[in-house]
């Protein structure tokens, strides 16, 4: 009879393995800003003897980034003009709501 084991970062708190099938599950949502990847090791062992039935397999789980911290604008729409051929990092516009301190917005686009 086979039992699958899991070791590495986050085992028990973030990841778990189904001992009879080897299916690995995340116990909670992952956040790339918190940790971009996890290194885990899985192995099939004999239930009666505890001996490995195959070499340990190491794999890396890369966490996909999603836009979970998108900017929020309380009012709008906003508009601004950017002169053609403006240098990268040049001041383009600002927004000063009543009672707020001066805020500066700088935009840059990759050269194509």
NUTI-570545 format. One line per 2 residues: number of its first residue (from 1); their letters; for each residue x, y, z of N, C-alpha, C. Coordinates in steps of 0.02 Angstrom, whole numbers, plus 50000, padded with zeros to 5 digits. Example, Ala and Ser with C-alpha at 12.3 -4.5 7.8 and 13.67 -1.06 7.14 Angstrom:
% NUTI-570545
1) AS) 50660/49716/50390/50615/49775/50390/50660/49835/50390 ~ 50642/49888/50354/50684/49947/50357/50645/50002/50394
END
This chain:
% NUTI-570545
1) XX) 50042/49941/50000/50000/50000/50000/50045/50063/50000 ~ 50024/50113/49962/50064/50173/49953/50035/50231/49994
3) XX) 50081/50270/50022/50062/50332/50056/50106/50387/50027 ~ 50075/50444/50012/50113/50501/49984/50126/50552/50040
5) XX) 50188/50577/50040/50207/50627/50091/50229/50691/50056 ~ 50225/50745/50092/50243/50811/50066/50285/50847/50117
7) XX) 50338/50881/50094/50379/50922/50138/50398/50985/50102 ~ 50421/51034/50139/50443/51097/50110/50405/51156/50139
9) XX) 50412/51213/50105/50385/51276/50129/50308/51275/50130 ~ 50280/51289/50188/50208/51297/50194/50168/51233/50200
11) XX) 50201/51176/50207/50164/51113/50215/50127/51114/50281 ~ 50063/51099/50279/50021/51098/50339/49984/51163/50350
13) XX) 50016/51219/50333/49983/51284/50342/49957/51313/50276 ~ 49991/51298/50221/49971/51323/50156/49954/51266/50108
15) XX) 49994/51213/50109/49984/51156/50064/49973/51092/50103 ~ 49934/51048/50074/49922/50982/50103/49922/50931/50046
17) XX) 49934/50869/50063/49933/50815/50014/49883/50762/50037 ~ 49846/50735/49990/49801/50679/50005/49845/50616/50006
19) XX) 49854/50586/50066/49902/50530/50073/49888/50471/50027 ~ 49825/50457/50011/49810/50398/49970/49814/50410/49895
21) XX) 49808/50473/49873/49808/50488/49801/49868/50529/49778 ~ 49898/50567/49823/49953/50612/49805/49930/50680/49780
23) XX) 49864/50691/49780/49838/50757/49758/49859/50810/49808 ~ 49886/50865/49782/49909/50921/49824/49858/50977/49818
25) XX) 49842/51007/49875/49793/51062/49877/49821/51121/49916 ~ 49800/51181/49896/49815/51241/49934/49759/51251/49985
27) XX) 49777/51265/50047/49728/51274/50100/49700/51344/50103 ~ 49733/51390/50068/49710/51460/50066/49733/51492/50001
29) XX) 49708/51551/49987/49730/51587/49928/49803/51608/49935 ~ 49838/51608/49879/49908/51628/49879/49913/51698/49851
31) XX) 49962/51736/49876/49972/51805/49854/50045/51814/49832 ~ 50055/51831/49769/50123/51837/49742/50163/51892/49778
33) XX) 50130/51945/49801/50166/51997/49837/50192/51971/49904 ~ 50157/51923/49932/50179/51893/49996/50237/51845/49985
35) XX) 50230/51801/49935/50284/51753/49919/50274/51731/49847 ~ 50324/51742/49804/50316/51728/49733/50320/51653/49713
37) XX) 50351/51612/49755/50355/51541/49738/50366/51500/49802 ~ 50351/51435/49797/50360/51388/49852/50396/51327/49824
39) XX) 50442/51299/49863/50476/51238/49844/50450/51181/49887 ~ 50423/51130/49855/50394/51072/49890/50428/51008/49866
41) XX) 50425/50957/49908/50451/50891/49891/50398/50839/49908 ~ 50386/50794/49862/50337/50740/49872/50371/50673/49863
43) XX) 50344/50623/49898/50373/50557/49893/50319/50504/49907 ~ 50324/50448/49871/50281/50390/49883/50320/50342/49928
45) XX) 50288/50322/49983/50321/50276/50030/50276/50216/50042 ~ 50306/50161/50060/50269/50100/50078/50240/50110/50147
47) XX) 50175/50099/50154/50141/50110/50219/50168/50063/50272 ~ 50181/50000/50254/50203/49950/50304/50275/49960/50326
49) XX) 50319/49976/50279/50390/49980/50297/50414/50052/50307 ~ 50378/50101/50278/50400/50170/50281/50456/50187/50233
51) XX) 50474/50139/50191/50529/50149/50143/50503/50183/50080 ~ 50545/50225/50051/50525/50259/49988/50516/50208/49932
53) XX) 50464/50218/49891/50452/50175/49833/50482/50206/49770 ~ 50499/50268/49774/50529/50304/49717/50568/50363/49745
55) XX) 50614/50391/49706/50651/50449/49730/50604/50508/49744 ~ 50626/50550/49790/50587/50610/49807/50584/50656/49746
57) XX) 50526/50686/49734/50517/50734/49679/50513/50804/49708 ~ 50554/50849/49682/50552/50919/49703/50520/50960/49648
59) XX) 50477/51006/49667/50447/51050/49617/50436/51119/49647 ~ 50431/51167/49603/50422/51237/49623/50353/51260/49600
61) XX) 50315/51288/49646/50251/51318/49630/50262/51392/49622 ~ 50252/51418/49561/50258/51489/49548/50188/51520/49554
63) XX) 50182/51570/49596/50118/51602/49609/50105/51654/49555 ~ 50048/51649/49522/50030/51696/49470/50007/51761/49502
65) XX) 50028/51817/49474/50009/51883/49500/49942/51904/49471 ~ 49898/51927/49514/49835/51956/49491/49832/52027/49518
67) XX) 49793/52069/49486/49788/52139/49506/49739/52144/49565 ~ 49764/52127/49625/49722/52130/49684/49729/52196/49722
69) XX) 49770/52241/49698/49778/52307/49728/49771/52362/49676 ~ 49718/52358/49637/49709/52407/49584/49697/52476/49612
71) XX) 49715/52528/49575/49704/52597/49598/49629/52612/49602 ~ 49611/52654/49648/49541/52674/49655/49537/52750/49650
73) XX) 49490/52773/49611/49479/52844/49602/49410/52861/49629 ~ 49407/52910/49673/49344/52927/49705/49299/52969/49661
75) XX) 49328/53006/49616/49290/53048/49571/49314/53034/49500 ~ 49287/53067/49453/49312/53057/49386/49257/53068/49335
77) XX) 49270/53063/49274/49335/53044/49246/49386/53100/49250 ~ 49449/53081/49246/49504/53129/49245/49532/53131/49174
79) XX) 49560/53187/49156/49592/53190/49090/49655/53233/49096 ~ 49702/53218/49054/49765/53256/49052/49793/53251/48982
81) XX) 49836/53298/48965/49869/53299/48900/49943/53289/48911 ~ 49973/53251/48867/50045/53240/48869/50072/53263/48801
83) XX) 50115/53314/48802/50143/53337/48738/50182/53282/48703 ~ 50176/53279/48638/50212/53230/48598/50287/53238/48610
85) XX) 50322/53182/48614/50395/53178/48623/50417/53202/48692 ~ 50372/53201/48741/50391/53220/48810/50441/53169/48837
87) XX) 50491/53192/48875/50539/53144/48903/50506/53101/48957 ~ 50533/53041/48966/50508/52996/49018/50516/53029/49086
89) XX) 50465/53025/49129/50467/53053/49196/50447/53125/49200 ~ 50430/53157/49144/50411/53228/49145/50344/53236/49180
91) XX) 50337/53290/49217/50274/53306/49251/50219/53313/49199 ~ 50162/53280/49212/50106/53284/49165/50045/53318/49193
93) XX) 50028/53303/49255/49967/53333/49283/49966/53323/49359 ~ 49921/53357/49391/49910/53346/49462/49837/53357/49478
95) XX) 49817/53330/49534/49748/53336/49557/49749/53357/49629 ~ 49715/53411/49646/49715/53437/49714/49643/53443/49738
97) XX) 49616/53391/49770/49550/53396/49799/49551/53445/49858 ~ 49495/53474/49873/49492/53521/49930/49517/53488/49994
99) XX) 49562/53522/50027/49588/53499/50091/49645/53448/50085 ~ 49664/53428/50025/49718/53380/50017/49782/53416/50001
101) XX) 49837/53383/50015/49902/53412/49995/49913/53399/49921 ~ 49959/53435/49893/49974/53431/49822/49997/53360/49804
103) XX) 49964/53329/49755/49984/53263/49731/50009/53270/49659 ~ 50062/53235/49644/50091/53236/49577/50082/53168/49544
105) XX) 50065/53169/49482/50058/53107/49443/50111/53108/49389 ~ 50152/53057/49387/50202/53050/49334/50188/52985/49298
107) XX) 50189/52989/49233/50176/52930/49192/50235/52916/49147 ~ 50246/52853/49132/50296/52836/49081/50271/52775/49044
109) XX) 50289/52772/48980/50271/52716/48938/50335/52688/48909 ~ 50338/52623/48899/50398/52594/48871/50409/52618/48799
111) XX) 50472/52626/48781/50489/52644/48713/50475/52585/48668 ~ 50447/52598/48608/50435/52542/48562/50476/52549/48500
END
